[in-house]
Amino acid sequence: MVLPAEEAGRLITSSSRVLVATAVPVERDAVARAFGGPAEELVLPGATVLRGTGGPDLLAAGVGPALAAASTAVALTAAALDGRPYGLVVSAGIAGGFPPHAPLGSLVVADEITAADLGAETADGFLPVTDLGFGTVTHRPPAALVRRAAAAAGALTGTVLTVSTVTGTAARATALRARHPRALAEAMEGFGVAEAAAAQGVPVLEVRAVSNPVGPRDRAAWRVGDALTALTGGFGKLAPVLESWNRHDHQ
């Protein structure tokens, strides 16, 4: 998509060079409410990016690490080919929190984005894929950005796990926390978004609002609406941090 020069210039100098990738539209819309203003749709093969006038570009990238990675890669590549590469990608949405460390309604900013179930089960326990001699299992967002984002949003900082199967038992929650003692939350997309960003040399951040405890599935205890409200409020506070990073800190 080729925009007029004056429009392209506006996008280059605005915070639209930040891409926020959520799993589903309801999370994307919660982030959008923090910025307001109309949005135009940029329809790409397999992905649709919303471009607002007062905030980051927004992408509902899909559920799970594979689809999130593919959709994010499409958006990053299209922006780069169009001469407006993104300076930062943010994986965002709601998540399960490990009680009591990340209570319902709290915000978490990841200082580590870790694929919790990428590896092999053995007689001696789980082995991450790195122990098998392949790939990576953790991406680390820029430390300065994590500190600023957490301070601005009043968020907790720690590891956010990416899982392909959401935890539904106390035993698995205990096992995950034992393997990852700093884990505060689990979601399904962060590592995929981070992989796509890393492939193009773009920094990544993950921001999550806790909607339910990690452990036995009890839908009556979920607070999805409260978490989405917290997500909106958090991004409202994050706006100046993202804009500052986009304009100055990453260059």
ZIGIVEN-V7071 format. One record per backbone hydrogen bond with DSSP energy under -0.5 kcal/mol. NH is the residue of the N-H (numbers start at 1). CO is the residue of the C=O. If there is no record, write none. Layout:
nh: (NH;NH)
co: (CO;CO)
This chain:
nh: (3;8;9;10;11;12;13;14;17;18;19;20;20;21;21;22;22;27;28;29;30;31;32;33;34;35;36;40;42;43;44;44;46;47;49;50;51;51;52;52;53;57;57;58;59;60;61;61;62;68;69;70;71;72;73;74;75;76;77;78;79;80;81;82;83;84;87;88;89;90;91;91;92;92;93;95;96;97;98;99;101;102;105;106;108;109;110;110;111;112;113;114;114;115;116;116;117;118;119;120;122;125;127;129;131;132;132;133;134;139;141;146;147;148;149;150;151;152;153;154;155;156;158;159;160;161;161;162;163;163;173;174;175;176;177;178;179;180;183;184;185;186;187;193;194;195;196;197;198;199;200;200;201;202;205;207;208;209;210;211;212;214;215;217;218;221;222;223;227;228;229;230;231;232;233;234;235;236;237;238;239;241;242;243;244;245;246;247;248;249;250;251)
co: (1;4;5;6;7;8;9;11;14;15;88;18;57;19;90;20;59;24;24;25;26;27;28;29;31;32;32;51;49;41;42;47;44;44;42;58;40;49;50;56;38;16;18;50;20;48;22;59;23;64;65;66;67;68;69;70;71;72;73;74;75;76;77;78;80;79;17;17;203;19;89;205;21;90;207;209;186;212;184;97;98;98;210;103;208;156;108;206;158;158;139;112;160;137;114;162;162;115;117;127;125;122;120;118;128;128;129;130;129;113;139;142;143;144;145;146;147;148;149;150;150;107;109;182;112;159;185;114;161;187;169;170;171;172;173;174;175;176;180;159;159;96;161;189;190;191;192;193;194;195;196;197;198;197;89;91;108;93;106;95;95;97;167;168;216;218;219;211;223;224;225;226;227;228;229;230;231;232;233;234;235;238;238;239;240;241;242;243;244;244;245;248)
